[in-house]
């Protein structure tokens, strides 16, 4: 193995030991949950924000003019 890879691959875990799941696995799970929710947030933001801006512009009345 080249020295560059060997130097970057030395970490506190040799294999998937129980401590790995608590440290690294939790961060991977957090990232997966955030990535699952963000597309929904983007869609809702694209729909809700213009509605709220329109309500603010009309001073929360039902007058469309």
N, CA, C and O atoms as a Tinker XYZ file with bonds, in Angstrom:
   260  protein
     1  N      0.856000   -1.173000    0.000000    73     2
     2  CA     0.000000    0.000000    0.000000    64     1     3
     3  C      0.902000    1.236000    0.000000    63     2     4     5
     4  O      1.872000    1.281000    0.757000    81     3
     5  N      0.603000    2.242000   -0.835000    73     3     6
     6  CA     1.424000    3.456000   -0.857000    64     5     7
     7  C      1.357000    4.193000    0.479000    63     6     8     9
     8  O      0.376000    4.097000    1.216000    81     7
     9  N      2.413000    4.918000    0.765000    73     7    10
    10  CA     2.495000    5.631000    2.046000    64     9    11
    11  C      1.385000    6.671000    2.205000    63    10    12    13
    12  O      0.914000    6.908000    3.317000    81    11
    13  N      0.969000    7.288000    1.110000    73    11    14
    14  CA    -0.083000    8.299000    1.197000    64    13    15
    15  C     -1.372000    7.683000    1.727000    63    14    16    17
    16  O     -2.013000    8.257000    2.607000    81    15
    17  N     -1.755000    6.534000    1.209000    73    15    18
    18  CA    -2.966000    5.863000    1.691000    64    17    19
    19  C     -2.792000    5.343000    3.108000    63    18    20    21
    20  O     -3.704000    5.441000    3.929000    81    19
    21  N     -1.635000    4.797000    3.388000    73    19    22
    22  CA    -1.400000    4.235000    4.718000    64    21    23
    23  C     -1.478000    5.336000    5.786000    63    22    24    25
    24  O     -2.009000    5.102000    6.871000    81    23
    25  N     -0.958000    6.521000    5.489000    73    23    26
    26  CA    -0.986000    7.619000    6.461000    64    25    27
    27  C     -2.404000    8.136000    6.681000    63    26    28    29
    28  O     -2.744000    8.547000    7.791000    81    27
    29  N     -3.235000    8.122000    5.640000    73    27    30
    30  CA    -4.590000    8.638000    5.771000    64    29    31
    31  C     -5.578000    7.594000    6.284000    63    30    32    33
    32  O     -6.687000    7.953000    6.678000    81    31
    33  N     -5.215000    6.337000    6.290000    73    31    34
    34  CA    -6.132000    5.279000    6.702000    64    33    35
    35  C     -5.919000    4.828000    8.141000    63    34    36    37
    36  O     -6.564000    3.877000    8.583000    81    35
    37  N     -5.057000    5.467000    8.862000    73    35    38
    38  CA    -4.836000    5.102000   10.261000    64    37    39
    39  C     -5.825000    5.859000   11.122000    63    38    40    41
    40  O     -5.765000    7.085000   11.218000    81    39
    41  N     -6.720000    5.143000   11.736000    73    39    42
    42  CA    -7.723000    5.758000   12.592000    64    41    43
    43  C     -7.846000    4.977000   13.882000    63    42    44    45
    44  O     -7.109000    4.017000   14.108000    81    43
    45  N     -8.769000    5.385000   14.721000    73    43    46
    46  CA    -8.914000    4.711000   16.013000    64    45    47
    47  C     -9.567000    3.328000   15.917000    63    46    48    49
    48  O     -9.556000    2.581000   16.896000    81    47
    49  N    -10.135000    2.972000   14.759000    73    47    50
    50  CA   -10.845000    1.708000   14.633000    64    49    51
    51  C    -10.190000    0.841000   13.571000    63    50    52    53
    52  O     -9.976000    1.286000   12.443000    81    51
    53  N     -9.871000   -0.401000   13.931000    73    51    54
    54  CA    -9.297000   -1.349000   12.984000    64    53    55
    55  C    -10.375000   -2.035000   12.161000    63    54    56    57
    56  O    -10.167000   -2.367000   10.994000    81    55
    57  N    -11.519000   -2.242000   12.779000    73    55    58
    58  CA   -12.599000   -2.985000   12.145000    64    57    59
    59  C    -13.914000   -2.474000   12.720000    63    58    60    61
    60  O    -13.918000   -1.514000   13.491000    81    59
    61  N    -15.015000   -3.095000   12.359000    73    59    62
    62  CA   -16.315000   -2.686000   12.871000    64    61    63
    63  C    -16.511000   -3.233000   14.276000    63    62    64    65
    64  O    -17.179000   -4.248000   14.476000    81    63
    65  N    -15.937000   -2.565000   15.220000    73    63    66
    66  CA   -16.094000   -2.947000   16.623000    64    65    67
    67  C    -17.270000   -2.151000   17.193000    63    66    68    69
    68  O    -17.683000   -1.168000   16.577000    81    67
    69  N    -17.814000   -2.531000   18.322000    73    67    70
    70  CA   -18.987000   -1.831000   18.873000    64    69    71
    71  C    -18.790000   -0.318000   19.036000    63    70    72    73
    72  O    -19.745000    0.439000   18.865000    81    71
    73  N    -17.597000    0.131000   19.355000    73    71    74
    74  CA   -17.355000    1.573000   19.487000    64    73    75
    75  C    -17.533000    2.296000   18.154000    63    74    76    77
    76  O    -17.944000    3.456000   18.123000    81    75
    77  N    -17.221000    1.609000   17.049000    73    75    78
    78  CA   -17.358000    2.222000   15.720000    64    77    79
    79  C    -18.812000    2.604000   15.467000    63    78    80    81
    80  O    -19.087000    3.686000   14.949000    81    79
    81  N    -19.741000    1.725000   15.829000    73    79    82
    82  CA   -21.155000    1.989000   15.588000    64    81    83
    83  C    -21.643000    3.200000   16.367000    63    82    84    85
    84  O    -22.493000    3.949000   15.885000    81    83
    85  N    -21.116000    3.393000   17.557000    73    83    86
    86  CA   -21.508000    4.545000   18.373000    64    85    87
    87  C    -20.936000    5.847000   17.853000    63    86    88    89
    88  O    -21.580000    6.889000   17.972000    81    87
    89  N    -19.755000    5.817000   17.286000    73    87    90
    90  CA   -19.101000    7.045000   16.826000    64    89    91
    91  C    -19.375000    7.323000   15.350000    63    90    92    93
    92  O    -20.011000    8.320000   15.008000    81    91
    93  N    -18.903000    6.459000   14.499000    73    91    94
    94  CA   -18.991000    6.682000   13.054000    64    93    95
    95  C    -20.382000    6.337000   12.529000    63    94    96    97
    96  O    -20.937000    7.087000   11.725000    81    95
    97  N    -20.940000    5.243000   12.958000    73    95    98
    98  CA   -22.246000    4.816000   12.478000    64    97    99
    99  C    -23.336000    5.831000   12.777000    63    98   100   101
   100  O    -24.231000    6.038000   11.958000    81    99
   101  N    -23.271000    6.461000   13.934000    73    99   102
   102  CA   -24.263000    7.464000   14.308000    64   101   103
   103  C    -24.191000    8.665000   13.370000    63   102   104   105
   104  O    -25.228000    9.192000   12.968000    81   103
   105  N    -23.003000    9.099000   13.021000    73   103   106
   106  CA   -22.847000   10.236000   12.103000    64   105   107
   107  C    -23.357000    9.889000   10.707000    63   106   108   109
   108  O    -23.961000   10.731000   10.043000    81   107
   109  N    -23.121000    8.672000   10.263000    73   107   110
   110  CA   -23.627000    8.244000    8.962000    64   109   111
   111  C    -25.155000    8.217000    8.985000    63   110   112   113
   112  O    -25.792000    8.650000    8.024000    81   111
   113  N    -25.746000    7.720000   10.056000    73   111   114
   114  CA   -27.200000    7.679000   10.189000    64   113   115
   115  C    -27.792000    9.079000   10.219000    63   114   116   117
   116  O    -28.830000    9.323000    9.604000    81   115
   117  N    -27.145000   10.010000   10.929000    73   115   118
   118  CA   -27.602000   11.395000   10.968000    64   117   119
   119  C    -27.604000   11.997000    9.571000    63   118   120   121
   120  O    -28.570000   12.651000    9.178000    81   119
   121  N    -26.540000   11.782000    8.827000    73   119   122
   122  CA   -26.435000   12.314000    7.468000    64   121   123
   123  C    -27.518000   11.732000    6.574000    63   122   124   125
   124  O    -28.103000   12.450000    5.764000    81   123
   125  N    -27.791000   10.444000    6.710000    73   123   126
   126  CA   -28.831000    9.804000    5.901000    64   125   127
   127  C    -30.207000   10.395000    6.220000    63   126   128   129
   128  O    -31.004000   10.624000    5.310000    81   127
   129  N    -30.491000   10.641000    7.481000    73   127   130
   130  CA   -31.788000   11.216000    7.865000    64   129   131
   131  C    -31.945000   12.633000    7.327000    63   130   132   133
   132  O    -33.010000   12.991000    6.823000    81   131
   133  N    -30.900000   13.434000    7.428000    73   131   134
   134  CA   -30.949000   14.799000    6.909000    64   133   135
   135  C    -31.147000   14.779000    5.397000    63   134   136   137
   136  O    -31.946000   15.554000    4.871000    81   135
   137  N    -30.431000   13.903000    4.690000    73   135   138
   138  CA   -30.566000   13.821000    3.240000    64   137   139
   139  C    -31.935000   13.290000    2.822000    63   138   140   141
   140  O    -32.385000   13.571000    1.711000    81   139
   141  N    -32.598000   12.539000    3.677000    73   139   142
   142  CA   -33.941000   12.053000    3.364000    64   141   143
   143  C    -34.986000   13.151000    3.539000    63   142   144   145
   144  O    -36.002000   13.146000    2.844000    81   143
   145  N    -34.758000   14.080000    4.445000    73   143   146
   146  CA   -35.736000   15.117000    4.754000    64   145   147
   147  C    -35.568000   16.358000    3.873000    63   146   148   149
   148  O    -36.556000   17.030000    3.577000    81   147
   149  N    -34.356000   16.673000    3.454000    73   147   150
   150  CA   -34.099000   17.928000    2.746000    64   149   151
   151  C    -34.878000   18.093000    1.433000    63   150   152   153
   152  O    -35.310000   19.212000    1.156000    81   151
   153  N    -35.087000   17.067000    0.613000    73   151   154
   154  CA   -35.909000   17.292000   -0.588000    64   153   155
   155  C    -37.334000   17.719000   -0.256000    63   154   156   157
   156  O    -37.917000   18.540000   -0.964000    81   155
   157  N    -37.891000   17.173000    0.804000    73   155   158
   158  CA   -39.241000   17.547000    1.228000    64   157   159
   159  C    -39.246000   18.995000    1.703000    63   158   160   161
   160  O    -40.172000   19.746000    1.398000    81   159
   161  N    -38.228000   19.384000    2.441000    73   159   162
   162  CA   -38.121000   20.768000    2.918000    64   161   163
   163  C    -38.037000   21.725000    1.732000    63   162   164   165
   164  O    -38.659000   22.788000    1.753000    81   163
   165  N    -37.282000   21.363000    0.707000    73   163   166
   166  CA   -37.155000   22.214000   -0.471000    64   165   167
   167  C    -38.474000   22.396000   -1.190000    63   166   168   169
   168  O    -38.794000   23.501000   -1.629000    81   167
   169  N    -39.237000   21.336000   -1.317000    73   167   170
   170  CA   -40.545000   21.425000   -1.986000    64   169   171
   171  C    -41.512000   22.271000   -1.164000    63   170   172   173
   172  O    -42.201000   23.135000   -1.706000    81   171
   173  N    -41.565000   22.025000    0.129000    73   171   174
   174  CA   -42.468000   22.788000    0.992000    64   173   175
   175  C    -42.075000   24.261000    0.989000    63   174   176   177
   176  O    -42.936000   25.140000    0.947000    81   175
   177  N    -40.787000   24.522000    1.033000    73   175   178
   178  CA   -40.320000   25.908000    1.018000    64   177   179
   179  C    -40.724000   26.604000   -0.280000    63   178   180   181
   180  O    -41.086000   27.781000   -0.267000    81   179
   181  N    -40.667000   25.895000   -1.381000    73   179   182
   182  CA   -41.037000   26.481000   -2.662000    64   181   183
   183  C    -42.522000   26.775000   -2.779000    63   182   184   185
   184  O    -42.926000   27.614000   -3.583000    81   183
   185  N    -43.329000   26.101000   -1.994000    73   183   186
   186  CA   -44.772000   26.316000   -2.028000    64   185   187
   187  C    -45.213000   27.287000   -0.932000    63   186   188   189
   188  O    -46.008000   28.190000   -1.192000    81   187
   189  N    -44.713000   27.114000    0.268000    73   187   190
   190  CA   -45.189000   27.876000    1.423000    64   189   191
   191  C    -44.657000   29.307000    1.420000    63   190   192   193
   192  O    -45.405000   30.234000    1.731000    81   191
   193  N    -43.409000   29.509000    1.084000    73   191   194
   194  CA   -42.816000   30.850000    1.145000    64   193   195
   195  C    -43.542000   31.829000    0.216000    63   194   196   197
   196  O    -43.844000   32.940000    0.651000    81   195
   197  N    -43.838000   31.474000   -1.046000    73   195   198
   198  CA   -44.593000   32.425000   -1.872000    64   197   199
   199  C    -45.993000   32.737000   -1.319000    63   198   200   201
   200  O    -46.474000   33.863000   -1.452000    81   199
   201  N    -46.638000   31.753000   -0.705000    73   199   202
   202  CA   -47.956000   32.000000   -0.112000    64   201   203
   203  C    -47.835000   32.976000    1.044000    63   202   204   205
   204  O    -48.644000   33.895000    1.166000    81   203
   205  N    -46.842000   32.789000    1.885000    73   203   206
   206  CA   -46.641000   33.692000    3.027000    64   205   207
   207  C    -46.289000   35.097000    2.536000    63   206   208   209
   208  O    -46.774000   36.084000    3.089000    81   207
   209  N    -45.453000   35.194000    1.507000    73   207   210
   210  CA   -45.113000   36.509000    0.955000    64   209   211
   211  C    -46.344000   37.203000    0.386000    63   210   212   213
   212  O    -46.504000   38.412000    0.549000    81   211
   213  N    -47.212000   36.450000   -0.279000    73   211   214
   214  CA   -48.432000   37.035000   -0.823000    64   213   215
   215  C    -49.351000   37.522000    0.294000    63   214   216   217
   216  O    -49.960000   38.585000    0.175000    81   215
   217  N    -49.454000   36.758000    1.371000    73   215   218
   218  CA   -50.277000   37.170000    2.513000    64   217   219
   219  C    -49.720000   38.432000    3.161000    63   218   220   221
   220  O    -50.480000   39.331000    3.521000    81   219
   221  N    -48.414000   38.504000    3.310000    73   219   222
   222  CA   -47.793000   39.699000    3.891000    64   221   223
   223  C    -48.024000   40.901000    2.981000    63   222   224   225
   224  O    -48.303000   42.000000    3.459000    81   223
   225  N    -47.907000   40.691000    1.662000    73   223   226
   226  CA   -48.092000   41.780000    0.713000    64   225   227
   227  C    -49.521000   42.316000    0.732000    63   226   228   229
   228  O    -49.740000   43.514000    0.553000    81   227
   229  N    -50.498000   41.427000    0.950000    73   227   230
   230  CA   -51.894000   41.865000    0.990000    64   229   231
   231  C    -52.349000   42.198000    2.407000    63   230   232   233
   232  O    -53.540000   42.382000    2.660000    81   231
   233  N    -51.405000   42.273000    3.314000    73   231   234
   234  CA   -51.678000   42.592000    4.728000    64   233   235
   235  C    -52.694000   41.643000    5.361000    63   234   236   237
   236  O    -53.532000   42.051000    6.166000    81   235
   237  N    -52.603000   40.381000    4.985000    73   235   238
   238  CA   -53.415000   39.291000    5.520000    64   237   239
   239  C    -54.902000   39.482000    5.281000    63   238   240   241
   240  O    -55.719000   39.022000    6.079000    81   239
   241  N    -55.268000   40.151000    4.200000    73   239   242
   242  CA   -56.671000   40.252000    3.827000    64   241   243
   243  C    -56.905000   39.304000    2.660000    63   242   244   245
   244  O    -55.959000   38.769000    2.082000    81   243
   245  N    -58.181000   39.100000    2.317000    73   243   246
   246  CA   -58.501000   38.224000    1.187000    64   245   247
   247  C    -58.594000   38.988000   -0.126000    63   246   248   249
   248  O    -58.942000   38.410000   -1.156000    81   247
   249  N    -58.289000   40.269000   -0.099000    73   247   250
   250  CA   -58.339000   41.091000   -1.314000    64   249   251
   251  C    -57.172000   40.714000   -2.215000    63   250   252   253
   252  O    -56.014000   40.825000   -1.811000    81   251
   253  N    -57.468000   40.266000   -3.440000    73   251   254
   254  CA   -56.394000   39.851000   -4.346000    64   253   255
   255  C    -55.749000   41.043000   -5.048000    63   254   256   257
   256  O    -54.730000   40.887000   -5.721000    81   255
   257  N    -56.330000   42.226000   -4.899000    73   255   258
   258  CA   -55.776000   43.413000   -5.538000    64   257   259
   259  C    -55.095000   44.235000   -4.515000    63   258   260
   260  O    -54.552000   45.292000   -4.834000    81   259
